[in-house]
């Protein structure tokens, strides 16, 4: 015992090799798994044992069930090393507080590795599923409740248990919902992870876990790029407290995600969906109805899709909810409370909408604290050309199941032979999925053309008769230049306008065209 005490006094709690390994592991436990930082920390921890892999950690198209090899190697080294350090602490008190912090964070990693599979497979929130918390708590006491050793940063075990379950859920939702091995896809996964845990996970575990509902999330990006998938990933990754006495998580009984598509509803119906209504508040209101804001539990999320379509009068009411968390149902004055989290999404350029008077600036500033942008399919394909085959396989598997291996060559060959290599995929993932389904059903796919016959003649006829506004003319000309230039950036350069302005004018042109202009492949960054 005296020799161990002298070791700690002279050398500190760790040897040089142990310190290098454990410091990297401690940092690894609080890193964003979708950033390159994770790879560098694994390299530092393992040294010559590190196995190089892909720069982007993304879900495989075919689930091999294989575990990340570097994680396995770190776990194999961590377990016996922490047991050794634990014995040193048991035999001698007085370790340096900084060393104790490293030790505690590595214990977190060790216990997380031990119970990861059980946390992943526990499934429904039933008391019998969480019985292994007793073993978890016993390991916690063994490693962190050492007589004579005071760890100032120690957290409650049931809180860390809840954090570990959240980590498992968040990784699963993000890893398997946001696919693609391109850097834009990797950056999106990393941004969603930060939206859940912030960029400082130590601070998150200490305090921020209880405050994240107060931060609304705004998701922007072209139509068809998976904004709702991102919203569901965030909503499904929220912190849920664990009650060690009842051996249960405080999960909502049924639903946790309440989506409202604002573009599909009239202002009256939007108010009813969000705020609820009293019987007789309007024609057809035959009974009281609880809105999603009231029905949403504290661990739930209300998702407002197509936010840019919201009527200004409802924007005022939504702003009040975000400022006070209080609202009234339609036809009632009694105050009610929103206790969940709010996520909103739009494919519109909100600064442009603000300048046009269609969106409130104060509401935008209430939403913009946490912003996520979903990249277009073309942006990802430019970064990673092999991505398209992976996504085709993913869509084929979704469409035909076990027949995917047989069907994939047919789909891939048709796309390669009939679509240009730089096809813009203006409909993004939604178009890609329909392309696959068309090939499966009809053996071919016909992209929408860029314009209907006679559309240009109709425009110039209106132009000559003076029937167009200046905005109509600019929108049409912006669309023409955009199709020729092939990108918003180049079109903006030629027109002497901001890129976002060009994008807005093209969107306006597409929405007003009569006959409708079809959204074909005008350029490599098409995203309307």
Rosetta blueprint (number, residue, H / E / L):
1 X L
2 X H
3 X H
4 X H
5 X H
6 X H
7 X H
8 X H
9 X H
10 X H
11 X H
12 X L
13 X L
14 X L
15 X L
16 X H
17 X H
18 X H
19 X H
20 X H
21 X H
22 X H
23 X H
24 X H
25 X H
26 X H
27 X H
28 X H
29 X H
30 X L
31 X L
32 X L
33 X L
34 X L
35 X L
36 X H
37 X H
38 X H
39 X H
40 X H
41 X H
42 X H
43 X H
44 X H
45 X H
46 X H
47 X H
48 X H
49 X H
50 X L
51 X L
52 X L
53 X L
54 X L
55 X L
56 X L
57 X L
58 X L
59 X L
60 X L
61 X L
62 X L
63 X L
64 X L
65 X L
66 X L
67 X L
68 X L
69 X H
70 X H
71 X H
72 X H
73 X H
74 X H
75 X H
76 X H
77 X H
78 X H
79 X H
80 X H
81 X H
82 X H
83 X H
84 X H
85 X H
86 X H
87 X H
88 X H
89 X H
90 X H
91 X H
92 X L
93 X L
94 X L
95 X L
96 X L
97 X H
98 X H
99 X H
100 X H
101 X H
102 X H
103 X H
104 X H
105 X H
106 X H
107 X H
108 X H
109 X H
110 X H
111 X H
112 X H
113 X H
114 X H
115 X H
116 X H
117 X H
118 X H
119 X H
120 X H
121 X H
122 X L
123 X L
124 X L
125 X L
126 X L
127 X H
128 X H
129 X H
130 X H
131 X L
132 X L
133 X H
134 X H
135 X H
136 X H
137 X H
138 X H
139 X H
140 X H
141 X H
142 X H
143 X H
144 X H
145 X L
146 X L
147 X L
148 X L
149 X L
150 X L
151 X L
152 X L
153 X L
154 X L
155 X L
156 X L
157 X H
158 X H
159 X H
160 X H
161 X H
162 X H
163 X H
164 X H
165 X H
166 X H
167 X H
168 X H
169 X H
170 X H
171 X H
172 X H
173 X H
174 X H
175 X H
176 X H
177 X H
178 X L
179 X L
180 X L
181 X L
182 X L
183 X H
184 X H
185 X H
186 X H
187 X H
188 X H
189 X H
190 X H
191 X H
192 X H
193 X H
194 X H
195 X H
196 X H
197 X H
198 X L
199 X L
200 X L
201 X H
202 X H
203 X H
204 X H
205 X H
206 X H
207 X L
208 X H
209 X H
210 X H
211 X L
212 X H
213 X H
214 X H
215 X L
216 X L
217 X E
218 X E
219 X E
220 X E
221 X E
222 X L
223 X L
224 X L
225 X L
226 X L
227 X H
228 X H
229 X H
230 X H
231 X H
232 X H
233 X H
234 X H
235 X H
236 X L
237 X L
238 X L
239 X L
240 X L
241 X L
242 X E
243 X E
244 X L
245 X L
246 X L
247 X L
248 X E
249 X E
250 X L
251 X L
252 X L
253 X L
254 X L
255 X L
256 X L
257 X E
258 X E
259 X E
260 X E
261 X E
262 X H
263 X H
264 X H
265 X L
266 X L
267 X H
268 X H
269 X H
270 X H
271 X H
272 X H
273 X H
274 X H
275 X H
276 X L
277 X E
278 X L
279 X L
280 X L
281 X L
282 X L
283 X L
284 X L
285 X L
286 X L
287 X L
288 X L
289 X E
290 X L
291 X L
292 X H
293 X H
294 X H
295 X H
296 X L
297 X L
298 X L
299 X L
300 X L
301 X E
302 X E
303 X E
304 X E
305 X E
306 X L
307 X H
308 X H
309 X H
310 X L
311 X L
312 X H
313 X H
314 X H
315 X H
316 X H
317 X H
318 X H
319 X H
320 X H
321 X H
322 X H
323 X H
324 X H
325 X L
326 X E
327 X E
328 X L
329 X L
330 X E
331 X L
332 X L
333 X L
334 X L
335 X L
336 X E
337 X E
338 X L
339 X L
340 X L
341 X E
342 X E
343 X E
344 X E
345 X E
346 X E
347 X L
348 X L
349 X L
350 X H
351 X H
352 X H
353 X H
354 X H
355 X H
356 X L
357 X L
358 X L
359 X L
360 X L
361 X H
362 X H
363 X H
364 X H
365 X H
366 X H
367 X H
368 X L
369 X L
370 X E
371 X E
372 X E
373 X E
374 X E
375 X L
376 X L
377 X H
378 X H
379 X H
380 X H
381 X H
382 X H
383 X H
384 X L
385 X L
386 X L
387 X H
388 X H
389 X H
390 X H
391 X H
392 X H
393 X H
394 X H
395 X H
396 X H
397 X H
398 X H
399 X H
400 X H
401 X H
402 X H
403 X H
404 X H
405 X H
406 X H
407 X H
408 X H
409 X H
410 X H
411 X H
412 X H
413 X H
414 X H
415 X H
416 X H
417 X H
418 X H
419 X L
420 X L
421 X L
422 X L
423 X L
424 X L
425 X L
426 X L
427 X L
428 X H
429 X H
430 X H
431 X H
432 X H
433 X H
434 X H
435 X H
436 X H
437 X H
438 X H
439 X H
440 X H
441 X H
442 X H
443 X L
444 X L
445 X L
446 X L
447 X L
448 X L
449 X L
450 X L
451 X L
452 X L
453 X L
454 X L
455 X H
456 X H
457 X H
458 X H
459 X H
460 X H
461 X H
462 X H
463 X H
464 X H
465 X L
466 X L
467 X L
468 X L
469 X L
470 X H
471 X H
472 X H
473 X H
474 X H
475 X H
476 X H
477 X H
478 X H
479 X H
480 X H
481 X H
482 X H
483 X H
484 X H
485 X H
486 X L
487 X L
488 X H
489 X H
490 X H
491 X H
492 X H
493 X H
494 X H
495 X H
496 X L
497 X L
498 X L
499 X H
500 X H
501 X H
502 X H
503 X H
504 X H
505 X H
506 X H
507 X H
508 X H
509 X H
510 X H
511 X H
512 X H
513 X L
514 X L
515 X L
516 X L
517 X L
518 X L
519 X L
520 X L
521 X L
522 X L
523 X L
524 X L
525 X L
526 X L
527 X L
528 X L
